[in-house]
Amino acid sequence: MSTETAADILEIAQRRLMTQPFSALLSAAIVEVGASRCALRVPIRDVLKQQHGFVHGGVISYAADNALTIAGFLAMDRAVVTSEFKVNYVRPAIGEAIIARAECVHAGKSQAVCRCEVYVVTGGAEKLCAVAQGTIALLSGPEVPVN
């Protein structure tokens, strides 16, 4: 990826994200990328809330998981999957959107450790609503597509 610009990488990452039907269903968008970091945004709609009016924890977990994996992919520049991750919810997400910001902490030959903070956006202000950390593993084998 060293020859691509940040705009190129953002476009490639967004296009790959939209190959996931669930990401398209949630209207998720990658809004920022760097060498080993990214930010993923999900607009909050009523269908994404649980019975108390907060964003469902599964939606927050989805955002953290995908941001972690994208950060790992950007750091390793190879096909990857989430091996494991943990999320801590720190406040209810009530607002207009959630943004998951992830970065790679360490990338080795076969896995990367990444961390993520998920914010809820209200009136342009961001408040932390969850933190996550995960291990992103290299996906290999003959069944793995190159692109």
Backbone as ProteinMPNN parsed JSONL, in Angstrom:
{"seq_chain_A": "MSTETAADILEIAQRRLMTQPFSALLSAAIVEVGASRCALRVPIRDVLKQQHGFVHGGVISYAADNALTIAGFLAMDRAVVTSEFKVNYVRPAIGEAIIARAECVHAGKSQAVCRCEVYVVTGGAEKLCAVAQGTIALLSGPEVPVN", "coords_chain_A": {"N_chain_A": [[0.815, -1.2, 0.0], [2.14, 1.116, -0.036], [2.418, 2.823, -2.215], [0.005, 4.024, -2.682], [-2.138, 6.862, -2.17], [-3.542, 8.533, 0.732], [-6.199, 9.095, 0.143], [-6.685, 7.21, -1.877], [-6.379, 4.822, -0.431], [-8.446, 5.124, 1.415], [-10.666, 5.015, -0.325], [-10.383, 2.399, -1.366], [-10.612, 0.895, 1.009], [-13.236, 1.606, 1.822], [-14.716, 0.605, -0.32], [-14.202, -2.129, -0.03], [-15.381, -2.525, 2.46], [-18.074, -2.216, 1.818], [-18.589, -4.571, 0.528], [-19.467, -6.234, 2.411], [-22.515, -7.323, 3.292], [-23.832, -6.76, 5.756], [-22.555, -4.464, 6.694], [-23.337, -2.64, 4.746], [-26.082, -2.66, 5.267], [-26.118, -1.371, 7.75], [-25.343, 1.127, 6.981], [-22.686, 1.835, 7.236], [-19.59, 3.625, 7.141], [-16.266, 4.216, 6.181], [-14.405, 6.767, 7.426], [-11.931, 7.8, 7.775], [-8.504, 7.053, 7.271], [-5.22, 5.768, 7.956], [-1.727, 4.928, 8.19], [-1.817, 2.675, 9.893], [-4.302, 2.837, 11.047], [-7.786, 3.662, 11.495], [-11.058, 5.146, 11.05], [-14.394, 4.444, 11.575], [-17.736, 5.093, 10.758], [-21.084, 4.979, 11.879], [-24.323, 5.829, 11.218], [-26.865, 6.694, 13.55], [-29.915, 5.143, 13.764], [-33.403, 4.576, 14.475], [-33.944, 1.812, 14.242], [-31.628, 0.636, 15.098], [-31.512, 0.678, 17.78], [-31.882, -0.426, 21.21], [-34.284, -1.609, 23.673], [-34.304, 0.455, 25.604], [-33.743, 2.746, 24.289], [-31.114, 3.228, 23.646], [-28.215, 2.866, 21.503], [-27.921, -0.369, 20.275], [-25.864, -2.78, 21.856], [-24.706, -4.66, 20.186], [-24.406, -3.314, 17.777], [-22.519, -1.385, 18.408], [-20.457, -3.09, 19.065], [-20.087, -4.309, 16.554], [-19.067, -2.065, 15.111], [-16.669, -1.564, 16.483], [-15.334, -4.04, 16.092], [-15.049, -4.146, 13.245], [-13.554, -1.801, 12.773], [-11.214, -2.401, 14.216], [-10.309, -4.606, 12.718], [-9.889, -3.464, 10.197], [-7.844, -1.636, 10.823], [-5.867, -3.479, 11.513], [-5.564, -4.774, 9.045], [-4.59, -2.614, 7.505], [-2.144, -2.244, 8.761], [-0.841, -4.691, 8.324], [-1.154, -5.216, 5.651], [-2.322, -7.35, 4.289], [-4.714, -9.994, 3.716], [-6.955, -10.325, 6.384], [-8.532, -11.461, 9.445], [-10.666, -11.077, 12.318], [-9.428, -12.455, 15.21], [-9.923, -12.494, 17.924], [-11.723, -10.389, 20.235], [-12.372, -7.869, 22.704], [-14.807, -5.954, 24.34], [-15.605, -3.057, 26.187], [-18.306, -1.452, 27.495], [-18.898, 1.873, 28.219], [-20.65, 4.0, 28.473], [-24.088, 4.75, 27.728], [-25.0, 4.875, 24.295], [-26.346, 7.516, 22.867], [-27.427, 9.521, 20.417], [-26.415, 11.008, 17.29], [-24.694, 9.556, 15.659], [-22.261, 6.882, 15.691], [-18.759, 6.64, 16.103], [-16.063, 4.669, 15.453], [-12.788, 4.507, 16.338], [-9.825, 3.109, 15.479], [-6.565, 1.691, 16.026], [-3.474, 0.135, 15.179], [-1.559, -1.5, 17.533], [0.568, -3.244, 17.687], [2.137, -5.069, 15.156], [2.853, -8.233, 14.002], [4.306, -11.082, 12.294], [2.172, -12.809, 11.771], [-0.054, -11.901, 13.094], [-1.844, -9.079, 14.484], [-2.145, -6.715, 17.113], [-4.705, -4.659, 18.077], [-6.309, -1.601, 19.095], [-9.313, 0.139, 20.076], [-11.461, 2.948, 20.247], [-14.76, 3.845, 20.826], [-16.988, 6.32, 19.974], [-19.866, 8.315, 20.703], [-21.647, 10.571, 18.759], [-22.991, 13.723, 19.212], [-24.57, 16.553, 18.262], [-22.185, 17.402, 17.061], [-20.304, 17.097, 19.049], [-18.22, 14.681, 20.676], [-18.492, 11.761, 22.678], [-17.005, 9.318, 24.672], [-18.07, 5.996, 24.412], [-17.471, 3.315, 24.386], [-14.743, 0.978, 24.7], [-12.324, -1.054, 23.073], [-10.318, -3.955, 22.408], [-8.384, -6.016, 20.29], [-7.253, -9.038, 18.625], [-5.928, -9.44, 15.505], [-5.818, -11.623, 12.899], [-3.732, -13.055, 10.379], [-5.065, -14.095, 7.351], [-4.896, -16.995, 5.613], [-4.266, -19.396, 2.995], [-5.381, -21.577, 0.322], [-8.002, -20.946, -0.359], [-8.377, -18.267, 0.069], [-9.025, -15.211, -1.376], [-6.839, -13.174, -3.352], [-7.221, -10.416, -3.817]], "CA_chain_A": [[0.0, 0.0, 0.0], [3.003, 2.28, 0.103], [2.332, 3.739, -3.352], [-1.302, 4.672, -2.713], [-2.354, 8.033, -1.321], [-4.554, 8.32, 1.765], [-7.507, 9.08, -0.535], [-6.786, 5.913, -2.551], [-6.572, 3.802, 0.598], [-9.798, 5.331, 1.93], [-11.599, 4.502, -1.328], [-10.244, 0.932, -1.399], [-11.174, 0.36, 2.257], [-14.687, 1.787, 1.792], [-15.255, -0.344, -1.304], [-14.145, -3.462, 0.586], [-16.383, -2.561, 3.531], [-19.397, -2.352, 1.216], [-18.806, -5.955, 0.083], [-20.118, -6.899, 3.536], [-23.927, -6.908, 3.308], [-24.229, -6.197, 7.044], [-22.043, -3.091, 6.734], [-24.235, -1.846, 3.896], [-27.348, -2.56, 6.004], [-25.949, -0.382, 8.817], [-24.874, 2.376, 6.367], [-21.362, 2.117, 7.785], [-18.658, 4.265, 6.216], [-14.935, 4.527, 6.685], [-14.269, 8.21, 7.253], [-10.535, 8.196, 7.93], [-7.516, 5.974, 7.314], [-3.812, 6.134, 8.054], [-0.838, 3.788, 7.982], [-2.325, 1.514, 10.638], [-5.446, 3.314, 11.835], [-8.97, 4.028, 10.714], [-12.27, 5.542, 11.766], [-15.594, 3.935, 10.925], [-18.911, 5.817, 11.247], [-22.399, 4.372, 11.675], [-25.388, 6.74, 11.639], [-27.828, 6.078, 14.471], [-31.32, 5.129, 13.356], [-34.221, 3.907, 15.482], [-33.868, 0.348, 14.12], [-30.372, 0.177, 15.689], [-31.601, 0.891, 19.224], [-32.498, -1.455, 22.034], [-35.557, -1.221, 24.295], [-34.178, 1.655, 26.43], [-33.461, 3.88, 23.428], [-29.676, 3.334, 23.372], [-27.734, 2.036, 20.403], [-27.731, -1.753, 20.708], [-24.468, -3.147, 22.059], [-24.219, -5.39, 19.025], [-24.013, -2.342, 16.752], [-21.253, -0.827, 18.883], [-19.498, -4.182, 18.913], [-19.806, -4.397, 15.113], [-18.22, -0.941, 14.713], [-15.339, -1.806, 17.052], [-14.76, -5.205, 15.411], [-14.643, -3.796, 11.886], [-12.468, -0.82, 12.834], [-10.03, -3.151, 14.625], [-9.858, -5.434, 11.604], [-9.364, -2.575, 9.153], [-6.544, -1.154, 11.302], [-4.941, -4.607, 11.369], [-5.319, -4.931, 7.609], [-3.731, -1.515, 7.064], [-0.809, -2.455, 9.321], [-0.222, -5.907, 7.797], [-1.275, -5.177, 4.191], [-2.673, -8.691, 3.834], [-6.064, -10.384, 4.119], [-6.982, -10.627, 7.813], [-9.818, -11.626, 10.129], [-10.585, -10.915, 13.761], [-9.225, -13.703, 15.939], [-10.674, -12.286, 19.171], [-11.742, -9.015, 20.723], [-13.109, -7.598, 23.932], [-15.353, -4.595, 24.343], [-16.152, -2.535, 27.434], [-19.248, -0.357, 27.285], [-18.692, 2.804, 29.323], [-21.821, 4.875, 28.609], [-25.074, 4.507, 26.671], [-24.835, 5.661, 23.069], [-27.551, 8.227, 22.454], [-26.969, 10.642, 19.609], [-26.641, 10.996, 15.847], [-23.833, 8.564, 15.007], [-21.123, 6.388, 16.461], [-17.499, 6.588, 15.354], [-15.074, 3.763, 16.037], [-11.427, 4.873, 15.918], [-8.931, 2.01, 15.84], [-5.177, 1.762, 15.601], [-2.671, -1.045, 15.447], [-0.583, -1.304, 18.598], [1.73, -4.055, 17.306], [1.914, -6.025, 14.065], [3.904, -9.234, 13.816], [4.252, -11.785, 11.011], [0.907, -13.493, 11.528], [-1.169, -11.26, 13.787], [-1.68, -7.715, 14.976], [-2.977, -6.331, 18.254], [-5.251, -3.327, 17.805], [-7.242, -1.084, 20.103], [-10.349, 0.971, 19.477], [-12.366, 3.723, 21.093], [-16.005, 4.129, 20.121], [-17.585, 7.559, 20.46], [-21.175, 8.701, 20.211], [-21.609, 11.957, 18.3], [-24.215, 14.476, 19.451], [-24.355, 17.972, 17.987], [-20.788, 17.631, 16.722], [-19.436, 16.711, 20.173], [-18.031, 13.24, 20.817], [-18.314, 11.226, 24.021], [-16.6, 7.925, 24.669], [-19.117, 5.077, 24.873], [-16.928, 1.96, 24.52], [-13.349, 0.737, 24.323], [-12.144, -2.448, 22.669], [-9.003, -4.402, 21.972], [-8.515, -7.298, 19.62], [-6.175, -9.656, 17.878], [-6.29, -9.57, 14.104], [-4.965, -12.695, 12.39], [-3.511, -13.203, 8.956], [-5.908, -15.106, 6.728], [-4.078, -17.615, 4.561], [-4.759, -20.653, 2.456], [-5.741, -21.505, -1.092], [-9.363, -20.42, -0.555], [-8.387, -16.839, 0.346], [-8.76, -14.428, -2.577], [-5.715, -12.25, -3.247], [-7.718, -9.028, -3.732]], "C_chain_A": [[0.851, 1.253, 0.0], [2.894, 3.261, -1.05], [1.0, 4.471, -3.432], [-1.332, 5.885, -1.795], [-3.398, 7.676, -0.263], [-5.947, 8.259, 1.146], [-7.728, 7.749, -1.252], [-7.098, 4.812, -1.546], [-7.978, 3.902, 1.18], [-10.828, 4.757, 0.959], [-11.571, 2.977, -1.392], [-10.902, 0.322, -0.161], [-12.694, 0.476, 2.275], [-15.332, 0.802, 0.83], [-15.273, -1.762, -0.726], [-15.182, -3.599, 1.69], [-17.773, -2.816, 2.952], [-19.628, -3.727, 0.589], [-19.434, -6.782, 1.2], [-21.582, -6.444, 3.578], [-24.358, -6.272, 4.633], [-23.746, -4.757, 7.192], [-22.92, -2.161, 5.912], [-25.573, -1.627, 4.61], [-27.269, -1.476, 7.084], [-25.557, 0.998, 8.296], [-23.532, 2.814, 6.936], [-20.483, 2.749, 6.71], [-17.324, 4.462, 6.907], [-14.705, 6.001, 6.386], [-12.837, 8.701, 7.382], [-9.658, 6.956, 7.914], [-6.128, 6.573, 7.44], [-3.003, 4.874, 7.87], [-1.331, 2.534, 8.704], [-3.48, 1.922, 11.546], [-6.605, 3.645, 10.908], [-10.07, 4.507, 11.647], [-13.457, 5.098, 10.932], [-16.804, 4.595, 11.57], [-20.176, 5.048, 10.912], [-23.447, 5.382, 12.129], [-26.386, 6.006, 12.534], [-29.236, 6.262, 13.915], [-32.101, 4.349, 14.41], [-34.104, 2.39, 15.43], [-32.576, -0.217, 14.721], [-30.367, 0.307, 17.216], [-32.206, -0.312, 19.93], [-33.699, -0.855, 22.783], [-35.492, 0.033, 25.158], [-33.837, 2.901, 25.615], [-31.986, 4.114, 23.138], [-29.354, 2.546, 22.116], [-27.461, 0.644, 20.968], [-26.246, -2.056, 20.815], [-23.874, -3.912, 20.889], [-23.758, -4.467, 17.903], [-22.679, -1.702, 17.138], [-20.145, -1.861, 18.724], [-19.111, -4.375, 17.45], [-18.812, -3.318, 14.69], [-16.797, -1.143, 15.231], [-14.644, -2.946, 16.312], [-14.248, -4.834, 14.023], [-13.511, -2.772, 11.887], [-11.161, -1.495, 13.243], [-9.448, -3.938, 13.451], [-9.271, -4.586, 10.483], [-7.999, -2.031, 9.564], [-5.491, -2.252, 11.175], [-4.576, -4.857, 9.922], [-4.367, -3.851, 7.102], [-2.305, -1.681, 7.572], [-0.095, -3.631, 8.66], [-0.256, -5.986, 6.27], [-1.525, -6.559, 3.593], [-4.101, -8.972, 4.287], [-6.04, -10.859, 5.575], [-8.421, -10.868, 8.282], [-9.595, -11.363, 11.617], [-10.438, -12.288, 14.392], [-9.988, -13.653, 17.267], [-10.716, -10.8, 19.46], [-12.623, -8.916, 21.947], [-13.602, -6.17, 23.853], [-15.866, -4.271, 25.743], [-17.053, -1.366, 27.087], [-19.128, 0.582, 28.485], [-19.819, 3.812, 29.504], [-22.8, 4.527, 27.492], [-24.831, 5.416, 25.471], [-26.187, 6.22, 22.646], [-27.074, 9.446, 21.675], [-27.274, 10.446, 18.14], [-25.856, 9.918, 15.121], [-22.856, 8.017, 16.03], [-19.92, 6.375, 15.527], [-16.545, 5.696, 16.126], [-13.709, 4.12, 15.462], [-10.468, 3.798, 16.419], [-7.53, 2.264, 15.319], [-4.476, 0.465, 15.96], [-1.631, -0.692, 16.5], [0.707, -2.047, 18.266], [1.328, -5.003, 16.188], [3.111, -6.943, 13.955], [3.746, -9.887, 12.453], [2.882, -12.386, 10.721], [-0.29, -12.878, 12.242], [-0.805, -9.851, 14.218], [-2.59, -7.514, 16.175], [-3.4, -4.882, 18.014], [-6.169, -2.908, 18.941], [-8.174, -0.083, 19.435], [-11.097, 1.724, 20.569], [-13.586, 4.051, 20.25], [-16.655, 5.324, 20.799], [-18.999, 7.691, 19.92], [-21.108, 10.192, 19.9], [-22.984, 12.582, 18.52], [-23.91, 15.955, 19.243], [-22.909, 18.316, 17.685], [-19.805, 17.27, 17.824], [-19.374, 15.188, 20.267], [-17.84, 12.874, 22.286], [-17.982, 9.744, 23.901], [-17.741, 7.05, 25.164], [-18.62, 3.642, 25.001], [-15.452, 1.955, 24.147], [-13.211, -0.748, 24.003], [-10.692, -2.706, 22.326], [-9.169, -5.761, 21.337], [-7.246, -7.763, 18.958], [-6.681, -9.912, 16.477], [-5.295, -10.542, 13.474], [-4.891, -12.692, 10.87], [-4.381, -14.338, 8.44], [-5.107, -15.691, 5.584], [-4.706, -18.921, 4.127], [-5.212, -20.482, 1.025], [-7.117, -20.908, -1.361], [-9.451, -18.922, -0.36], [-8.094, -16.075, -0.941], [-7.633, -13.422, -2.336], [-6.211, -10.818, -3.082], [-8.928, -8.958, -2.863]], "O_chain_A": [[0.31, 2.358, 0.033], [3.244, 4.43, -0.887], [0.877, 5.443, -4.178], [-0.643, 5.928, -0.776], [-4.056, 6.64, -0.356], [-6.782, 7.462, 1.573], [-8.838, 7.216, -1.238], [-7.969, 3.974, -1.778], [-8.63, 2.884, 1.412], [-11.767, 4.082, 1.384], [-12.621, 2.338, -1.463], [-11.653, -0.648, -0.264], [-13.376, -0.457, 2.699], [-16.378, 0.228, 1.134], [-16.239, -2.502, -0.909], [-15.793, -4.657, 1.846], [-18.562, -3.556, 3.54], [-20.743, -4.026, 0.162], [-19.882, -7.905, 0.966], [-21.849, -5.279, 3.874], [-25.165, -5.342, 4.634], [-24.453, -3.921, 7.756], [-23.212, -1.038, 6.324], [-26.13, -0.53, 4.561], [-28.237, -0.75, 7.308], [-25.447, 1.943, 9.078], [-23.272, 4.006, 7.099], [-20.616, 2.446, 5.524], [-17.266, 4.83, 8.08], [-14.799, 6.433, 5.238], [-12.551, 9.872, 7.131], [-10.023, 5.924, 8.478], [-5.893, 7.727, 7.081], [-3.536, 3.852, 7.438], [-1.257, 1.438, 8.15], [-3.619, 1.422, 12.662], [-6.43, 3.874, 9.712], [-10.021, 4.302, 12.86], [-13.514, 5.347, 9.727], [-16.896, 4.653, 12.796], [-20.327, 4.529, 9.806], [-23.467, 5.759, 13.301], [-26.706, 4.841, 12.298], [-29.679, 7.376, 13.636], [-31.525, 3.554, 15.152], [-34.16, 1.739, 16.473], [-32.443, -1.435, 14.84], [-29.345, 0.075, 17.862], [-32.937, -1.104, 19.337], [-34.073, 0.291, 22.535], [-36.533, 0.633, 25.427], [-33.662, 3.984, 26.174], [-31.633, 5.082, 22.465], [-30.115, 1.668, 21.709], [-26.84, 0.506, 22.022], [-25.458, -1.639, 19.965], [-22.674, -3.824, 20.631], [-22.831, -4.797, 17.164], [-21.812, -1.503, 16.287], [-19.035, -1.539, 18.301], [-17.938, -4.581, 17.14], [-17.835, -3.604, 13.998], [-15.831, -0.92, 14.501], [-13.476, -2.819, 15.945], [-13.12, -5.179, 13.67], [-12.596, -2.873, 11.07], [-10.11, -1.195, 12.678], [-8.238, -3.932, 13.227], [-8.261, -4.959, 9.886], [-7.088, -1.97, 8.737], [-4.356, -1.987, 10.777], [-3.416, -5.12, 9.604], [-3.438, -4.146, 6.35], [-1.356, -1.299, 6.887], [1.118, -3.583, 8.456], [0.517, -6.729, 5.666], [-1.005, -6.892, 2.528], [-4.634, -8.267, 5.145], [-5.213, -11.688, 5.953], [-9.384, -10.521, 7.598], [-8.467, -11.421, 12.105], [-11.242, -13.184, 14.133], [-10.612, -14.631, 17.678], [-9.864, -10.041, 18.998], [-13.491, -9.754, 22.193], [-12.904, -5.285, 23.359], [-16.484, -5.109, 26.399], [-16.617, -0.401, 26.46], [-19.241, 0.148, 29.631], [-19.94, 4.418, 30.569], [-22.39, 4.062, 26.429], [-24.495, 6.589, 25.628], [-27.05, 5.502, 22.14], [-26.388, 10.307, 22.227], [-28.259, 9.803, 17.779], [-26.296, 9.417, 14.086], [-22.648, 8.604, 17.092], [-20.045, 6.134, 14.326], [-16.256, 5.935, 17.298], [-13.497, 4.046, 14.252], [-10.316, 3.6, 17.624], [-7.331, 2.951, 14.317], [-4.841, -0.212, 16.921], [-0.911, 0.298, 16.368], [1.802, -1.551, 18.527], [0.292, -5.664, 16.269], [4.248, -6.488, 13.83], [3.125, -9.317, 11.555], [2.47, -12.468, 9.564], [-1.425, -13.296, 12.014], [0.367, -9.482, 14.304], [-3.681, -8.082, 16.238], [-2.569, -4.004, 17.781], [-6.73, -3.742, 19.652], [-7.869, 0.466, 18.376], [-11.331, 1.205, 21.661], [-13.464, 4.481, 19.103], [-16.849, 5.348, 22.014], [-19.297, 7.236, 18.815], [-20.577, 10.977, 20.687], [-24.003, 12.05, 18.08], [-23.095, 16.537, 19.959], [-22.451, 19.409, 18.018], [-18.607, 17.148, 17.571], [-20.35, 14.496, 19.975], [-17.141, 13.556, 23.035], [-18.6, 9.015, 23.126], [-18.32, 7.322, 26.215], [-19.27, 2.826, 25.654], [-14.976, 2.801, 23.39], [-13.895, -1.589, 24.588], [-9.939, -1.79, 21.996], [-9.987, -6.568, 21.777], [-6.3, -7.001, 18.757], [-7.731, -10.525, 16.283], [-4.085, -10.318, 13.51], [-5.858, -12.37, 10.179], [-4.422, -15.417, 9.031], [-4.683, -14.967, 4.683], [-5.567, -19.476, 4.81], [-5.407, -19.357, 0.563], [-7.379, -20.42, -2.461], [-10.511, -18.344, -0.601], [-7.035, -16.262, -1.541], [-7.498, -12.886, -1.236], [-5.66, -10.076, -2.27], [-9.488, -7.878, -2.671]]}, "name": "protein", "num_of_chains": 1, "seq": "MSTETAADILEIAQRRLMTQPFSALLSAAIVEVGASRCALRVPIRDVLKQQHGFVHGGVISYAADNALTIAGFLAMDRAVVTSEFKVNYVRPAIGEAIIARAECVHAGKSQAVCRCEVYVVTGGAEKLCAVAQGTIALLSGPEVPVN"}
